[in-house]
């Protein structure tokens, strides 16, 4: 399989971004448990206008991250791995299993409790971290595995977006939602009449974001909707979609996601750390990400191939899919994002974040070892 130029750029930016995310997360944890703990944690809660810094990051800048995800998903659907249903079926089924099984495991421990709303937390995969770990294996990684993992993570993110919209919306201001959707329809019309200038789409996207923010539905959904309104044309280097996606790679990988990590991983590790990790919520996250993710991804992929719904690439073996499944257990960005929507209790949020970081570290390490061993002579 030959990777397109834009996919290669996307993969490379995510690879470097994953390394940076590890670095800034370590810095954030160190500062949050240093003599500057109070000043560091309180800094992110300073207000600019009517919102705190962390809110501007989570509700505003992350919409740009979702815009990039949407643009990549659109490209995958039209020209990439998802453009052929036979090829797309394998990562689609893997992603579906990687969401259903972890959520089921989480609910086994938390159904009927105050934390059952966290079922979406172990369903997520962090593209930057997963691709970053995969890149450490160098040239031994076949292109088909890179494409499988990236497509799976993109589909996973789409699933997370749907889950956020459906299950983490508490109240809806229908007038604001109608205005936001009306703006989206207007942008779709601009696309239809072949207006390729990016400016009206960006202005419309900002207005749509404002009304979506005040509608009760999470404002980051705007990013995905905007992505599908921006003209794709033939998908070449002159297309509006290509130009924007190419431009967004570096700001997202090297500024937005690291800033999100800094703002949301400043966790003070108190004396209750041990008891926090033994809570049903933390156990659900840990088992869901470390074991549920690889089990779901591998099992659903295996069943899909067995039923003839998809095929396993010739240069891959099932043990490679298992290794990629463990990398899918690196939740981080999306898992933390869903945590912030699922819970209001600061202690539960912190314990969830710690469980996510620990599970992501363990799952990523296992995935790296499995792939290092299974790809050694291939």
DOGU-984529 format. One record per residue (C-alpha): residue in three letters; x, y, z. Coordinates in pm, 1 decimal. Example, Ala and Ser with C-alpha at 12.3 -4.5 7.8 and 13.67 -1.06 7.14 Angstrom:
NODE,aa,c1,c2,c3
NODE,ala,1230.0,-450.0,780.0
NODE,ser,1367.0,-106.0,714.0
% end
This chain:
NODE,aa,c1,c2,c3
NODE,unk,0.0,0.0,0.0
NODE,unk,126.1,346.5,-86.9
NODE,unk,56.7,628.6,153.0
NODE,unk,-57.2,959.4,9.8
NODE,unk,154.3,1268.5,77.0
NODE,unk,-106.8,1417.9,310.5
NODE,unk,-148.8,1092.4,503.8
NODE,unk,229.8,1074.7,544.5
NODE,unk,232.6,1433.3,675.7
NODE,unk,-54.2,1351.4,911.6
NODE,unk,124.5,1040.4,1037.3
NODE,unk,453.8,1225.6,1084.6
NODE,unk,291.8,1517.1,1269.4
NODE,unk,104.1,1277.5,1498.8
NODE,unk,427.1,1086.1,1562.3
NODE,unk,617.2,1397.2,1671.7
NODE,unk,309.7,1524.1,1857.0
NODE,unk,293.1,1203.6,2060.2
NODE,unk,650.8,1247.9,2179.0
NODE,unk,579.5,1609.5,2277.0
NODE,unk,263.2,1502.7,2463.0
NODE,unk,468.5,1264.1,2677.7
NODE,unk,713.7,1544.8,2756.2
NODE,unk,455.4,1811.2,2849.7
NODE,unk,251.3,1562.8,3055.6
NODE,unk,558.6,1482.8,3265.8
NODE,unk,624.9,1856.4,3310.2
NODE,unk,262.8,1917.1,3411.2
NODE,unk,264.6,1633.8,3667.8
NODE,unk,595.9,1756.2,3812.7
NODE,unk,473.0,2115.5,3847.0
NODE,unk,141.8,2000.3,3999.9
NODE,unk,336.0,1815.7,4269.9
NODE,unk,603.5,2075.2,4332.3
NODE,unk,628.8,2377.5,4566.7
NODE,unk,453.2,2572.9,4285.9
NODE,unk,153.9,2339.1,4294.5
NODE,unk,-107.2,2597.9,4398.6
NODE,unk,6.4,2862.2,4152.6
NODE,unk,28.8,2613.9,3863.8
NODE,unk,-312.4,2453.4,3913.3
NODE,unk,-488.0,2785.5,3982.1
NODE,unk,-329.2,2947.1,3674.0
NODE,unk,-545.1,2741.2,3438.5
NODE,unk,-859.8,2859.0,3618.7
NODE,unk,-789.7,3229.9,3570.2
NODE,unk,-1063.8,3388.0,3362.1
NODE,unk,-1035.0,3557.8,3024.8
NODE,unk,-1365.7,3720.4,2947.0
NODE,unk,-1640.6,3497.2,3081.5
NODE,unk,-1444.7,3169.7,3064.6
NODE,unk,-1140.5,3022.1,3236.6
NODE,unk,-822.0,2946.3,3043.8
NODE,unk,-888.8,2573.0,3065.9
NODE,unk,-1242.3,2626.5,2929.4
NODE,unk,-1109.3,2825.0,2632.7
NODE,unk,-871.6,2537.6,2560.9
NODE,unk,-1124.8,2256.5,2608.4
NODE,unk,-1420.3,2424.1,2438.6
NODE,unk,-1239.7,2646.5,2188.6
NODE,unk,-899.8,2520.1,2076.9
NODE,unk,-1012.1,2156.8,2087.7
NODE,unk,-1276.5,2242.7,1826.7
NODE,unk,-982.6,2303.6,1591.8
NODE,unk,-846.1,1959.4,1681.9
NODE,unk,-1184.1,1808.2,1593.6
NODE,unk,-1181.5,2008.1,1269.0
NODE,unk,-855.1,1836.9,1174.2
NODE,unk,-999.2,1497.1,1270.3
NODE,unk,-1304.1,1571.5,1056.0
NODE,unk,-1089.2,1673.4,757.5
NODE,unk,-883.2,1354.4,791.2
NODE,unk,-1199.2,1144.8,821.4
NODE,unk,-1341.0,1310.3,508.5
NODE,unk,-1020.4,1236.5,316.4
NODE,unk,-1021.5,875.8,434.9
NODE,unk,-1382.0,837.8,315.9
NODE,unk,-1320.7,986.9,-29.1
NODE,unk,-966.0,880.4,-112.1
NODE,unk,-819.0,681.6,175.1
NODE,unk,-859.8,352.2,356.2
NODE,unk,-1231.8,409.8,407.9
NODE,unk,-1308.2,475.2,40.6
NODE,unk,-1327.1,101.2,-33.5
NODE,unk,-1581.1,-75.8,185.8
NODE,unk,-1380.4,-400.0,181.0
NODE,unk,-1068.6,-222.0,309.0
NODE,unk,-1265.1,3.4,542.2
NODE,unk,-1450.7,-284.6,707.1
NODE,unk,-1146.8,-409.0,902.1
NODE,unk,-1067.6,-83.9,1093.7
NODE,unk,-1441.4,-4.6,1122.2
NODE,unk,-1515.9,-339.1,1287.8
NODE,unk,-1199.9,-313.2,1499.2
NODE,unk,-1297.0,35.7,1617.0
NODE,unk,-1653.3,-78.2,1691.1
NODE,unk,-1526.6,-367.8,1903.9
NODE,unk,-1275.8,-135.6,2066.9
NODE,unk,-1563.1,82.8,2185.2
NODE,unk,-1825.9,-176.8,2278.7
NODE,unk,-1609.5,-414.3,2485.7
NODE,unk,-1435.5,-146.0,2702.9
NODE,unk,-1768.3,27.2,2769.6
NODE,unk,-1921.4,-308.2,2868.4
NODE,unk,-1631.8,-383.4,3102.8
NODE,unk,-1661.8,-39.1,3261.8
NODE,unk,-2034.2,-85.9,3318.1
NODE,unk,-1974.1,-425.5,3481.2
NODE,unk,-1804.2,-235.7,3763.1
NODE,unk,-2008.5,84.7,3760.8
NODE,unk,-2363.3,16.8,3636.9
NODE,unk,-2619.0,167.2,3872.5
NODE,unk,-2357.9,375.9,4055.8
NODE,unk,-2284.7,749.2,4054.8
NODE,unk,-1996.9,692.7,3811.0
NODE,unk,-2177.8,493.3,3540.5
NODE,unk,-2169.8,801.2,3315.3
NODE,unk,-1796.2,738.0,3270.0
NODE,unk,-1860.1,443.9,3034.5
NODE,unk,-1734.6,650.3,2742.2
NODE,unk,-1391.1,704.3,2898.8
NODE,unk,-1223.9,371.3,2805.6
NODE,unk,-1380.5,376.1,2458.2
NODE,unk,-1139.4,637.3,2322.8
NODE,unk,-803.5,610.3,2143.2
NODE,unk,-545.0,888.3,2132.4
NODE,unk,-414.0,911.0,1774.7
NODE,unk,-103.3,1112.7,1860.3
NODE,unk,15.6,878.6,2136.4
NODE,unk,-74.2,557.3,1951.2
NODE,unk,101.1,664.6,1631.1
NODE,unk,392.0,802.8,1835.1
NODE,unk,452.9,464.1,1997.9
NODE,unk,414.2,282.9,1664.3
NODE,unk,671.7,514.9,1507.0
NODE,unk,931.6,406.6,1764.5
NODE,unk,945.2,70.5,1584.0
NODE,unk,1083.0,238.2,1272.3
NODE,unk,1085.5,84.1,926.1
NODE,unk,982.7,-260.9,1045.1
NODE,unk,621.7,-139.1,1065.0
NODE,unk,438.9,-220.2,738.9
NODE,unk,237.9,57.7,577.4
NODE,unk,-79.2,-149.4,609.7
NODE,unk,-44.2,-151.6,989.7
NODE,unk,10.9,226.1,999.4
NODE,unk,-301.7,274.6,790.2
NODE,unk,-503.3,26.3,998.9
NODE,unk,-413.5,193.0,1329.2
NODE,unk,-464.3,546.9,1199.9
NODE,unk,-798.5,465.4,1032.8
NODE,unk,-911.0,280.4,1345.8
NODE,unk,-818.5,577.5,1567.3
NODE,unk,-996.5,824.8,1337.1
NODE,unk,-1312.6,608.8,1336.7
NODE,unk,-1274.9,575.1,1713.9
NODE,unk,-1268.5,953.9,1743.3
NODE,unk,-1582.0,977.4,1528.9
NODE,unk,-1747.2,732.6,1768.8
NODE,unk,-1635.5,947.3,2062.1
NODE,unk,-1780.7,1256.3,1894.3
NODE,unk,-2116.8,1082.3,1849.2
NODE,unk,-2108.9,961.3,2210.8
NODE,unk,-2033.9,1314.3,2333.7
NODE,unk,-2321.8,1457.7,2128.8
NODE,unk,-2574.6,1191.0,2233.1
NODE,unk,-2485.5,1095.4,2590.3
NODE,unk,-2304.7,1398.3,2735.5
NODE,unk,-2556.9,1664.9,2640.9
NODE,unk,-2760.6,1754.7,2949.8
NODE,unk,-2987.7,2037.9,2835.1
NODE,unk,-3045.6,2176.8,2487.1
NODE,unk,-3122.0,2538.1,2393.8
NODE,unk,-3305.9,2456.0,2071.1
NODE,unk,-3298.1,2810.3,1928.8
NODE,unk,-2918.6,2830.6,1950.6
NODE,unk,-2887.9,2477.2,1812.4
NODE,unk,-3117.4,2567.7,1521.7
NODE,unk,-2908.5,2877.5,1443.6
NODE,unk,-2585.5,2672.9,1454.3
NODE,unk,-2730.8,2408.3,1222.1
NODE,unk,-2872.9,2680.7,998.0
NODE,unk,-2524.9,2827.9,957.2
NODE,unk,-2395.0,2478.3,875.9
NODE,unk,-2660.1,2433.8,606.9
NODE,unk,-2563.7,2773.9,462.2
NODE,unk,-2199.3,2660.3,445.9
NODE,unk,-2306.4,2337.3,274.9
NODE,unk,-2487.6,2552.3,17.0
NODE,unk,-2169.0,2756.2,-38.3
NODE,unk,-1987.9,2427.6,-93.7
NODE,unk,-2255.9,2312.3,-335.7
NODE,unk,-2234.6,2627.1,-548.1
NODE,unk,-1856.9,2582.6,-559.8
NODE,unk,-1739.1,2871.3,-340.0
NODE,unk,-1382.1,2763.0,-264.4
NODE,unk,-1255.4,3069.6,-76.3
NODE,unk,-1179.2,2959.8,280.8
NODE,unk,-1273.3,3290.5,449.3
NODE,unk,-1656.6,3252.9,452.6
NODE,unk,-1620.8,2898.0,587.7
NODE,unk,-1395.0,3012.6,872.0
NODE,unk,-1624.7,3304.1,961.5
NODE,unk,-1926.3,3074.8,946.0
NODE,unk,-1739.5,2816.2,1155.6
NODE,unk,-1670.3,3071.4,1430.4
NODE,unk,-2036.2,3180.2,1437.1
NODE,unk,-2149.9,2817.4,1436.4
NODE,unk,-1910.9,2744.8,1726.0
NODE,unk,-2055.6,3036.3,1928.5
NODE,unk,-2414.9,2921.9,1893.3
NODE,unk,-2324.4,2555.8,1944.5
NODE,unk,-2140.3,2654.2,2265.2
NODE,unk,-2460.6,2811.3,2394.1
NODE,unk,-2686.0,2530.2,2271.6
NODE,unk,-2589.7,2274.3,2536.3
NODE,unk,-2422.4,2043.2,2282.5
NODE,unk,-2046.5,2044.8,2320.1
NODE,unk,-1896.1,2313.8,2100.0
NODE,unk,-1618.3,2090.3,1967.3
NODE,unk,-1878.5,1910.6,1752.9
NODE,unk,-1862.0,2225.6,1538.4
NODE,unk,-1517.1,2124.1,1417.6
NODE,unk,-1641.4,1800.7,1260.9
NODE,unk,-1949.0,1963.1,1104.5
NODE,unk,-1733.0,2240.4,957.2
NODE,unk,-1489.6,1985.7,812.4
NODE,unk,-1762.9,1828.8,599.8
NODE,unk,-1884.2,2169.6,480.6
NODE,unk,-1542.7,2275.3,347.8
NODE,unk,-1500.5,2196.3,-24.8
NODE,unk,-1310.8,1874.3,-91.7
NODE,unk,-1334.2,1883.6,-474.2
NODE,unk,-1090.5,1630.6,-615.9
NODE,unk,-888.6,1620.9,-294.2
NODE,unk,-572.1,1742.2,-465.3
NODE,unk,-324.4,1995.3,-330.5
NODE,unk,-530.6,2284.8,-464.5
NODE,unk,-850.8,2183.9,-285.9
NODE,unk,-971.0,2398.6,5.7
NODE,unk,-989.8,2094.2,232.8
NODE,unk,-632.5,1987.9,151.7
NODE,unk,-492.6,2338.3,208.4
NODE,unk,-662.0,2373.9,548.9
NODE,unk,-571.6,2023.2,662.7
NODE,unk,-209.4,2073.9,560.5
NODE,unk,-200.9,2405.1,749.9
NODE,unk,-355.2,2261.9,1069.4
NODE,unk,-118.5,1966.3,1119.0
NODE,unk,157.6,2150.5,1301.3
NODE,unk,-52.7,2392.7,1513.7
NODE,unk,-263.2,2100.9,1639.6
NODE,unk,28.4,1863.5,1702.9
NODE,unk,270.4,2116.2,1848.9
NODE,unk,46.3,2372.0,2018.4
NODE,unk,-318.1,2274.3,2076.6
NODE,unk,-274.4,1915.6,2203.2
NODE,unk,30.2,1997.6,2422.2
NODE,unk,-163.4,2292.4,2568.6
NODE,unk,-459.3,2061.9,2637.3
NODE,unk,-224.2,1817.9,2811.0
NODE,unk,-67.1,2091.3,3024.1
NODE,unk,-406.1,2229.3,3127.8
NODE,unk,-565.7,1893.5,3207.7
NODE,unk,-290.6,1677.2,3357.6
NODE,unk,-194.0,1908.5,3641.3
NODE,unk,-295.7,1646.2,3897.7
NODE,unk,-188.1,1670.3,4260.3
NODE,unk,-106.5,1314.0,4369.1
NODE,unk,-242.7,1302.8,4723.2
NODE,unk,-231.7,1036.6,4994.0
NODE,unk,-556.9,886.5,4864.2
NODE,unk,-396.0,778.5,4536.4
NODE,unk,-408.2,408.0,4626.7
NODE,unk,-771.4,414.1,4734.2
NODE,unk,-860.0,618.6,4426.1
NODE,unk,-717.7,352.0,4193.8
NODE,unk,-917.2,79.2,4368.8
NODE,unk,-1247.1,262.6,4315.6
NODE,unk,-1485.2,92.4,4071.4
NODE,unk,-1454.5,389.0,3834.0
NODE,unk,-1074.4,361.0,3815.9
NODE,unk,-1087.0,-18.6,3786.2
NODE,unk,-1333.8,11.7,3497.2
NODE,unk,-1101.8,256.5,3319.6
NODE,unk,-788.7,48.1,3381.4
NODE,unk,-934.6,-286.6,3272.7
NODE,unk,-1133.3,-125.2,2991.1
NODE,unk,-829.2,40.8,2831.5
NODE,unk,-561.9,-221.9,2906.7
NODE,unk,-762.2,-536.3,2826.6
NODE,unk,-1097.7,-429.2,2680.5
NODE,unk,-949.1,-228.2,2395.8
NODE,unk,-715.4,-495.8,2252.0
NODE,unk,-975.6,-768.4,2309.8
NODE,unk,-1249.6,-573.1,2133.4
NODE,unk,-1030.0,-463.1,1841.4
NODE,unk,-882.6,-810.4,1784.6
NODE,unk,-1206.4,-1006.3,1839.2
NODE,unk,-1428.1,-796.2,1613.2
NODE,unk,-1158.3,-786.7,1342.9
NODE,unk,-1119.5,-1165.2,1364.2
NODE,unk,-1495.5,-1224.1,1345.0
NODE,unk,-1523.3,-982.4,1051.7
NODE,unk,-1255.9,-1169.0,854.4
NODE,unk,-1407.1,-1504.0,951.8
NODE,unk,-1747.4,-1396.0,820.3
NODE,unk,-1594.7,-1264.9,499.7
NODE,unk,-1688.9,-904.1,574.6
NODE,unk,-1326.7,-790.6,537.7
NODE,unk,-979.8,-923.2,469.3
NODE,unk,-655.2,-916.2,664.7
NODE,unk,-374.8,-748.4,464.6
NODE,unk,-122.3,-1000.7,332.9
NODE,unk,168.9,-847.9,524.9
NODE,unk,-10.4,-860.1,862.5
NODE,unk,-72.4,-1141.5,1109.8
NODE,unk,-327.1,-1159.0,1388.3
NODE,unk,-59.4,-1102.1,1650.6
NODE,unk,15.3,-768.9,1478.6
NODE,unk,-351.8,-671.9,1510.8
NODE,unk,-334.3,-763.6,1880.5
NODE,unk,-32.1,-536.6,1924.8
NODE,unk,-212.0,-253.8,1747.9
NODE,unk,-511.6,-325.7,1972.2
NODE,unk,-300.0,-258.5,2280.1
NODE,unk,-188.1,71.9,2126.4
NODE,unk,-560.1,145.5,2087.5
NODE,unk,-572.1,128.1,2468.6
NODE,unk,-382.3,457.3,2486.1
NODE,unk,-679.0,678.4,2568.7
NODE,unk,-521.1,1000.6,2697.8
NODE,unk,-657.4,1307.4,2511.2
NODE,unk,-1004.3,1177.6,2424.2
NODE,unk,-1043.7,981.1,2749.2
NODE,unk,-955.2,1288.5,2957.1
NODE,unk,-1186.0,1497.7,2739.6
NODE,unk,-1480.2,1263.1,2804.1
NODE,unk,-1391.6,1250.6,3177.1
NODE,unk,-1440.4,1627.9,3198.9
NODE,unk,-1786.8,1590.3,3045.3
NODE,unk,-1887.4,1283.9,3249.4
NODE,unk,-1812.4,1406.3,3600.2
NODE,unk,-1843.9,1720.8,3811.2
NODE,unk,-1668.0,1593.2,4123.6
NODE,unk,-1304.8,1714.9,4116.1
NODE,unk,-1177.4,1414.1,4312.7
NODE,unk,-1344.2,1166.4,4075.7
NODE,unk,-1203.3,1359.8,3779.6
NODE,unk,-848.8,1348.1,3920.7
NODE,unk,-869.8,977.0,4002.9
NODE,unk,-1001.8,913.8,3650.1
NODE,unk,-715.2,1109.8,3496.8
NODE,unk,-459.7,911.5,3696.7
NODE,unk,-622.8,584.0,3589.9
NODE,unk,-619.2,701.4,3226.0
NODE,unk,-249.6,796.0,3240.7
NODE,unk,-155.4,467.6,3409.7
NODE,unk,-367.0,254.7,3174.5
NODE,unk,-233.2,438.1,2868.6
NODE,unk,125.0,382.6,2986.1
NODE,unk,68.0,10.2,3048.0
NODE,unk,-131.2,-51.4,2727.8
NODE,unk,119.3,143.5,2518.0
NODE,unk,414.5,-44.9,2669.0
NODE,unk,252.3,-384.4,2609.8
NODE,unk,161.5,-286.6,2254.0
NODE,unk,518.0,-174.1,2184.4
NODE,unk,665.5,-500.3,2317.0
NODE,unk,414.0,-718.3,2130.4
NODE,unk,479.9,-541.0,1800.3
NODE,unk,856.2,-533.5,1854.3
NODE,unk,851.3,-911.3,1895.0
NODE,unk,595.9,-992.0,1625.7
NODE,unk,737.5,-759.4,1361.5
NODE,unk,1098.4,-859.4,1428.9
NODE,unk,1140.1,-1098.9,1140.8
NODE,unk,866.4,-969.8,913.5
% end
